[in-house]
Amino acid sequence: MSYTCISVAQAKELQEQGAVVVDIRDADSFNAGHMPKAIHLDNYSLPDFLANADLDKPTIVVCYHGHSSQSAAAYLHGQGFEHLYSMDGGFEYWRQLFPEAVVAQ
C-alpha cells in the first residue's frame, strides 16, 4: 500500500514528532477549525505545496471523516512522497477527541 491508515491518537503523536499535516477539506471548513500547524491543500495550493514539500518527511492527510484522505494520500504517493498516512475518522473525530487542539483562522 502507498500509505498507512492511522488513528487520531497516532496522528497526534506523529504531528508532535514533526509530521506535516495536510487538510483537504474545503476552505470554509478549514478556516472554521483545523489541527495545529495544518496546511490547507486544495487544487489551487497543490502545485506550490508539491514544489516545496520534503518528500521524505512523514505527511498526514486529513479530510472530514477519513475517506477522501485515502485517495489524496495515494495521489501524493504517486508524486513521490514516501511516508504517508491517512487519519481514520478525519477531522471530525479529531475535534471530538482533542477539542483543545483545534485552531481557527
C-alpha positions as CSV (number, residue, x, y, z in Angstrom):
1,M,0.0,0.0,0.0
2,S,1.2,3.5,-0.7
3,Y,0.0,4.9,2.6
4,T,-0.9,3.8,6.1
5,C,-4.3,4.4,7.9
6,I,-3.7,5.6,11.4
7,S,-5.8,6.5,14.4
8,V,-6.4,10.0,15.6
9,A,-4.1,9.3,18.6
10,Q,-1.3,8.1,16.3
11,A,-1.7,11.2,14.1
12,K,-1.4,13.4,17.2
13,E,1.8,11.6,18.2
14,L,3.3,11.8,14.7
15,Q,2.4,15.5,14.5
16,E,4.1,16.2,17.8
17,Q,7.2,14.5,16.4
18,G,7.2,16.9,13.4
19,A,5.0,15.2,10.8
20,V,3.4,17.5,8.2
21,V,-0.4,17.7,8.3
22,V,-2.3,18.5,5.1
23,D,-6.0,19.2,5.4
24,I,-8.0,18.6,2.2
25,R,-11.4,19.9,3.4
26,D,-13.0,23.0,1.8
27,A,-11.5,26.4,2.8
28,D,-14.5,27.4,4.9
29,S,-14.3,24.2,7.0
30,F,-10.6,24.6,7.3
31,N,-10.9,28.2,8.4
32,A,-13.6,27.3,11.0
33,G,-11.2,24.8,12.6
34,H,-8.2,22.6,11.9
35,M,-5.4,20.7,13.5
36,P,-2.5,22.9,14.8
37,K,0.0,23.8,12.0
38,A,-2.1,22.0,9.4
39,I,-1.6,23.1,5.8
40,H,-4.8,23.7,3.7
41,L,-4.4,21.8,0.5
42,D,-6.7,22.2,-2.5
43,N,-6.4,22.4,-6.3
44,Y,-5.0,25.9,-6.0
45,S,-2.4,25.4,-3.4
46,L,-1.3,21.9,-4.5
47,P,1.4,23.0,-7.1
48,D,3.2,25.2,-4.6
49,F,2.9,22.5,-1.9
50,L,4.4,19.9,-4.2
51,A,7.2,22.2,-5.3
52,N,8.3,22.9,-1.8
53,A,7.5,19.7,0.1
54,D,10.0,17.5,1.8
55,L,9.1,14.1,0.2
56,D,10.8,12.2,3.0
57,K,9.0,13.9,5.9
58,P,6.1,12.0,7.4
59,T,2.9,13.5,6.0
60,I,-0.6,13.0,7.4
61,V,-3.6,13.6,5.1
62,V,-6.8,14.8,6.8
63,C,-10.4,15.1,5.5
64,Y,-13.8,15.2,7.1
65,H,-14.3,11.6,8.1
66,G,-11.2,9.7,6.8
67,H,-12.4,8.6,3.4
68,S,-11.2,11.2,0.9
69,S,-7.9,11.4,2.6
70,Q,-7.1,7.9,1.4
71,S,-7.4,8.9,-2.2
72,A,-5.3,12.0,-1.6
73,A,-2.7,10.0,0.2
74,A,-2.5,7.6,-2.7
75,Y,-2.1,10.6,-5.1
76,L,0.7,12.1,-3.0
77,H,2.5,8.8,-3.0
78,G,2.4,8.9,-6.8
79,Q,4.0,12.4,-6.6
80,G,7.0,10.9,-4.7
81,F,6.0,11.1,-1.0
82,E,7.5,8.2,1.0
83,H,5.9,8.3,4.4
84,L,2.1,8.9,4.0
85,Y,-0.7,8.5,6.5
86,S,-4.5,8.9,6.2
87,M,-6.1,9.7,9.5
88,D,-9.1,7.4,10.3
89,G,-12.2,9.3,11.5
90,G,-10.9,12.5,9.9
91,F,-11.0,16.0,11.4
92,E,-14.5,15.4,12.9
93,Y,-13.1,12.6,15.1
94,W,-10.1,14.7,16.0
95,R,-12.4,17.5,17.1
96,Q,-14.3,15.1,19.4
97,L,-11.1,13.6,21.0
98,F,-9.0,16.8,21.1
99,P,-11.2,19.8,21.3
100,E,-8.4,21.8,22.9
101,A,-6.2,21.1,19.8
102,V,-8.5,22.8,17.2
103,V,-7.2,26.1,15.7
104,A,-9.5,28.5,13.8
105,Q,-8.3,31.2,11.4
